[in-house]
Amino acid sequence: MSGAELSKDLREVLAKVGTSTLTGVLNRRGLKNMTLFDVHPMRPEQPAMVGIAFTMRFIPSRDDKDGPTSTNRSMVQPQAMEECPPGHVLMIDSRGDSRAASAGDLYIGRLKARGAAGIVTDGGFRDTNGVFKTGLPAYHRRPSSPPSPIAHRPVDLQLPIGCGGVAVYPGDIVVGDRDAVLVIPADIVEAVAEEAFKNYHYEGWAELEVAKGRSLKGLFPVAGDEAKRDYEAWKAAGGKL
């Protein structure tokens, strides 16, 4: 599947099942390093995020190119805000460096106005109150007030990057929630989502059973024959979460 074809239904499933369930599915498929390290939602109450990766890369800034008197500043950063397509997530490789901001409220507001699905950096954002007001899901390492050129020079778009210790390729599927941000290869996202939804539904039923006093033995993490029969009977009877 092409990332550009990520359907509304698929987006909804990925947002619903969440990163914890998706991480388990990816791990069973041998993909063990897909969750970004030390990257967090800017606000816990922000909405979940699902989109297609559009990448930008920073290198360290240098005074002759990025200092206050320089006439050779890169325009790649504003270009990213104008070219990141609707439904995509701008993924920024900041080398884990939050000494200066990876973006602020005006840039992120422009992404929101153009229909982006979110923004992620392994650095930091500035103007976080303004960023939150835009309504765009934003994930970073920590807030950072200094302007970008103090530490960062944007150099390219739409090439493979590293973000939070994870390789991110343009077109990967990005999912974020209160727990984490992870990436899913686009060619397996439909199969991953299908398996994750089945797990999500079973685990929702298992939560109901645990709340009634049922033991975890034979219920979770491995479902025994009795639990499987009970779960199927619950579904057949129209059980809903």
N, C-alpha and C positions, 0 to 999 in steps of 0.2 A: 504494500500500500504506500502511495506517496503521501508525505506529510501534508501536502497542499489539499488533500482530499479528506482530511479529518472531519468527520461528520458531526452534526449537532448531537445525535444520539450517542456517539462514541465519546464525545467530550463529557456528556452528562454521566455516563457510566464511570469514566476515569475519575471524575470529581467525586462521585458518590462513594466509590470503594476506598479511596484514600491511599496515601503513600505506604502505610504499614502493610496493608494487604498486598499492594503492588510489589513492594520490596520482597515479600515472601515468594511471590510468583517468579520474579526475576531471579532470585537466588536458586530456586529449583531448576531454572533453565541455565544455570552456570554463570549468570551475570551478577557478580558479587560486588562490583564497584560502580554502582549507578546512582547512589544517593550522595548529594553534595555534603561535604564536611564543613561544619562551622558556618553554615548559611541558614538564616532564620527569617521568619516572617517579620516584616517591619512592625506590624501591629497584630496581636493575636486575633483580633476581631475582623481582620480583612477577609474578603471572600477567597474561596479556593481558586486555584489557577490551573488551567489546562490550555496548552497551545503548542505551537510549532517553533522550534528553535531558529532564531535569527541571531547570528553571532557577531560580536565585536571584540577586538583585542587591544589591550593597552600594553605598552612597554614603559620602562621608567622614563620620566621626563628628563630633559637636559636644559641647562639654563640658556644656551645659545639658541635653542629652538623653541623653548616654552617659557622663558623668563618674561618679566613684565615689559621689556623693551624689544622683544623678538617680533619680527615681521614674517616669521615662517611657521606660524602655528597651524596645527593640523585642523582640518574641517571635517574629519571623519566622524567625530562625535555628533554634531548636528545633522550630518548626512544620515547617520543611523536612525535618528528620530524621524526623518522624512521618508526613509525607505523601508523600515521594518513594516511588513504588510499587516493588514488586519488579521486578527486571530493568531498572531505570532507572539512569542515571548523573546524580548531582547535579552540575550545571555552575554554577560560581559566578563571577560577574563581580566581581572585586576590583580592577578598574581597574589591574591590573598592580602593585599596591601590596602589598609583602610586609613592611611595617614592623610589622604585627600579623597574628596568625593568622587564617585564614579558617575554621578548625575544628581540633579536637583529637581525641584518641583516644576520649573518651567519646561525642562526637557521631558520630564515624565508626564506632565500635563499634555504635551504635544502628542506623545505616544497614545495616551488615553483618547484624545480627540480623534486620532486616526484609526481607532479600533483595535489597538494591540491588546493582547490577552494578559500581559504582565511584563515585569522586568526583574532580572536576577543578576547580582554581582557577588563575587567573593571578596569585595571591598566594602565600601560604605556609601550611603546616600546622605545628602545634606537637605536642609529644609524639610525635615521629615513630617512636620505637621501639615505643610502644604502638599507633600506627596500623598499623605493619607487622604486629604480632602479631594484629590483627583479621583479616588475610587479604584485606581489601578492596583492590582496585587503587586507588592514589591517585597523582594527578599534580599537581605544583605548580611554582612558579618556584624556590623555595628554602625551607629550613626557617625558621620564624619563631616565636620563643618568646612574645612579648608577647600578651596576650589581645586578642580581636577588638575590643572597644569603644575601644581606644586609637586605632585608625585607621578602623574600619568600623562602619557602621550598616546592617543588613539592612532592606530596605524593601519588596520584593515578590517573589512567586513566579510562575512560569509565564508570564513575558512574554519577548519577544526580548531577548537580552543581547549584549554583546561579551565575549569571553573569549580572551585571547591574540591579539588583533587579528582575530578571526573572528566574524562574526555567527552566533549560535546561537539557533535557534528551538525552542520546546518541541516534542518529537516527532521532532526530527532524530535520526539514528543516529550514535552516537559509538563510535569504535574507537581503542584505545590499545595500544601495545606498547613495546618498549625504545627505539624510534626516535622516536616522536611520538604525538600525539593529533590526530585529525581528525574532522570531521563530514560526514555524507552526507545529503542531502535524502531523506526517507522515501519519496517517490514514485518515486525512481529506484534505490533501494538494491538491489532484486533484479537489475536489469539490470547495475548496477555490479559486484555480487558475481559474477555469471555471467561477465562479461568478465574480471574480475580473476582468477578461478579458472583460466580458460583460459591467461592470461598466466603465472600462477604455475606451472602444470603444464609449459608449454613451457620456461620459464626454468629449472625444475628439471632438465629433460632437457638443456638447453644447458649447465648447470653440469657435468653428468656428462661431456659431450663435451669441454668445456674441460679438465677434469681429465685426460682421455685425451690431450690435446695438440692438439686441434682449434683452428684459427684462428677468431677472432671474425668474420672477413670472411664475409659471407653467413649468419652465424649470429645475431648480436646487435649492435646493437639492432634491425636489420631482418633478418627471416628471408628468405633467398633460396629459390629453387625446390628446390635440392638439400637444404637443411636441412629444408624442409617435408616433402619425401618421406621423408627419413630419420626425422623425428619421427613421421610417420604409421606408418611401418613398425615403429618401436619400440613404439608404442602397440598396433598390431595383434598384435605378438608377446607382448603382456602385460607390457610394461615398467612397472616401478613405481619410484616415488621412495623 
